[in-house]
Amino acid sequence: MHLENLTDVKVKLTPKGKGIFAGRNFCKGETVVVGRRVMILPERTNHSFQFDFDLHIELDEPARLINHSCDPNTGVRNNKFGAYDFVALVDILEGHEITWDYETTEYVSIAIPKCGCESPNCRLKTRGFKFLPVDIKKKYGPFIADYLKNPGSSTNEDFHEFVNFSGDRYSPTILQ
């Protein structure tokens, strides 16, 4: 565990197990947690993060403890540590749980077949980026795993017509 990651976030028990909570207020666009790759895994697991179509990794804590939500307050961005940063999609108040959408890194998800996020926008199950409706993909803008931004992916054709990956950070509903 990298202690510098825990200065602004706290680990707490939730009904889903451990979760990460804001130890201070975060502004939209601010990096909340910096994930670091611990190891490359030989195959996917319920707790791995997909980093490419055929690459699954384990992240350090606190990144690996961030729970899923179909209406998350952070999105992912590839970082220099071969892992993901979790970036605030909205302002996050101190004490609120930090969440991300597992389907923004998993092409096909096996982690939680029945969603328990209890968000008003809950999709009831997570199946992976491959199955997300285009409007939800658009909502995240650039805050998805880089490998999912590959224009060669036939599941992303409509998505790539809308989202500009040249470094512009925007989304029709989150970061404008």
C-alpha positions in Angstrom: 0.0 0.0 0.0 1.3 3.4 -0.9 0.7 5.7 2.1 0.9 8.8 0.0 -2.3 7.7 -1.7 -4.1 7.6 1.6 -3.5 11.1 2.7 -6.7 12.4 1.0 -8.8 9.2 1.1 -9.9 6.8 3.8 -10.6 3.1 3.8 -13.9 2.2 5.5 -16.1 -0.9 5.7 -19.3 -0.9 3.6 -22.0 -3.5 3.1 -20.0 -4.5 0.0 -16.7 -4.9 1.9 -13.9 -2.3 2.1 -14.4 1.0 0.2 -12.6 4.2 -0.3 -14.0 7.5 1.0 -13.0 11.1 0.4 -10.9 12.5 3.3 -11.4 16.0 1.9 -13.3 17.7 -0.9 -12.2 17.1 -4.5 -12.9 19.3 -7.4 -14.1 18.0 -10.8 -11.1 17.1 -12.9 -8.8 16.5 -9.9 -6.9 13.2 -9.5 -8.4 11.4 -6.5 -6.4 8.2 -6.4 -3.2 7.3 -8.3 -3.2 3.5 -8.9 0.1 1.6 -9.3 0.5 -1.8 -11.0 1.5 -4.5 -8.5 1.8 -7.3 -11.0 0.7 -8.7 -14.3 -1.7 -11.6 -13.9 -1.7 -14.7 -16.1 -5.5 -14.4 -16.5 -8.4 -12.2 -15.3 -9.8 -12.6 -11.9 -12.8 -11.0 -10.0 -10.4 -8.4 -8.7 -8.1 -7.7 -11.7 -8.1 -4.6 -13.8 -8.1 -5.1 -17.6 -5.3 -2.9 -19.1 -5.5 -4.3 -22.7 -7.5 -6.8 -24.6 -5.2 -9.6 -23.3 -3.6 -8.0 -20.2 -5.0 -8.1 -16.7 -3.2 -6.5 -13.8 -3.5 -6.1 -10.1 -3.4 -2.6 -8.6 -2.2 -1.5 -5.2 -4.4 -0.2 -2.4 -6.3 2.1 -2.2 -7.0 1.8 -6.0 -8.0 -1.8 -5.8 -10.6 -1.0 -3.1 -12.6 1.5 -5.0 -16.1 0.1 -5.5 -18.3 0.1 -8.6 -21.2 2.4 -9.3 -23.3 2.7 -12.5 -23.3 6.5 -11.6 -19.6 6.9 -10.4 -17.9 10.0 -9.2 -14.5 9.1 -10.8 -13.4 8.0 -14.2 -10.2 6.3 -15.2 -7.1 7.6 -17.0 -4.0 5.5 -17.9 -1.0 6.7 -15.9 2.8 6.5 -15.9 2.8 3.6 -13.5 1.2 1.2 -15.9 -2.1 1.5 -14.1 -5.0 3.9 -13.7 -5.6 7.3 -12.1 -9.1 7.8 -10.8 -10.2 11.4 -11.7 -13.2 13.2 -10.3 -16.0 13.5 -12.8 -17.9 15.7 -10.5 -17.1 17.6 -7.3 -16.8 15.1 -4.5 -17.5 16.1 -0.9 -15.5 14.9 2.1 -16.9 11.7 3.5 -18.5 10.5 0.2 -17.5 7.1 -1.2 -15.2 7.1 -4.2 -16.6 5.0 -7.0 -15.9 4.1 -10.6 -17.7 2.2 -13.4 -16.0 -1.2 -13.8 -17.2 -1.3 -17.4 -14.8 1.6 -18.3 -11.8 -0.8 -18.1 -13.3 -4.2 -18.7 -14.2 -5.1 -22.3 -16.2 -8.1 -21.0 -16.7 -8.0 -17.2 -16.9 -11.0 -14.8 -16.5 -9.1 -11.6 -20.1 -8.4 -10.5 -22.8 -10.0 -12.6 -25.5 -8.6 -10.4 -24.9 -4.9 -9.6 -25.5 -3.7 -6.0 -24.6 0.0 -6.4 -28.2 1.1 -5.7 -27.7 4.2 -7.9 -30.9 5.6 -9.5 -29.1 4.9 -12.8 -28.2 1.3 -11.9 -28.0 -1.0 -14.9 -28.6 -4.0 -12.6 -25.6 -6.0 -14.0 -22.2 -5.3 -15.4 -21.3 -7.0 -18.6 -18.4 -4.8 -19.9 -17.6 -1.9 -22.2 -18.5 -4.1 -25.2 -22.1 -4.1 -24.2 -22.5 -0.5 -22.9 -25.0 1.6 -24.9 -23.3 4.4 -26.9 -24.8 7.1 -24.8 -23.1 5.8 -21.6 -19.8 5.4 -23.4 -20.1 9.0 -24.6 -20.9 10.2 -21.0 -17.4 9.2 -19.9 -15.6 11.0 -22.7 -11.9 10.3 -22.4 -12.2 8.8 -18.9 -12.0 5.1 -20.0 -9.1 2.8 -20.4 -6.9 3.8 -23.4 -7.2 0.3 -25.1 -11.0 0.8 -25.3 -10.4 4.0 -27.3 -9.0 1.9 -30.2 -10.9 3.0 -33.3 -10.4 -0.4 -34.8 -12.9 -1.9 -32.4 -16.2 -2.5 -34.2 -18.1 -2.0 -30.9 -16.8 1.5 -30.7 -17.6 2.9 -34.2 -20.5 5.2 -33.0 -18.5 6.1 -29.9 -15.4 7.3 -31.9 -17.5 9.5 -34.2 -18.4 11.6 -31.1 -15.5 11.5 -28.7 -12.2 13.4 -29.5 -9.2 11.6 -28.0 -6.7 14.2 -28.9 -6.4 15.2 -25.3 -9.5 17.3 -25.1 -11.3 16.5 -21.9 -15.0 16.7 -22.4 -18.2 14.8 -22.1 -21.8 15.8 -22.9 -22.9 15.3 -19.3 -19.9 15.3 -17.0 -17.0 17.5 -18.0 -18.0 20.3 -20.3 
